[in-house]
Amino acid sequence: MESDNQKHSNGHAAFLSIGWVSALISLFVPFIGILSIIFGILDIVKSKSKTAGIVLLVFAIIFLYLGLTGFGYGFTSSYGS
């Protein structure tokens, strides 16, 4: 049987992992960035140490902004020419 602390740690790692992966994907598919923002907020609310969730939230917003301004388009357009 897992203790409450181990379950909390597994949930914390899952929120952060899914959040960072979706943040990176949001550079190319911006609407996925909404997931990373949601997971960042969930990590802040459910975690005792809030620093990792805040960092994820800040980077998720930056990556979402970059994705919306065409960051991924620069990579895909250079391969076509």
Buried (B, 14 or more C-beta within 10 A) or exposed (E): EEEEEEEBEEBBEEBBEBBBBBBBBBBBEBEBBEBBBBBBBBBBEEBEEEEBBBBBBEBBBBBBEBBEEEBBEEEEEEEEE
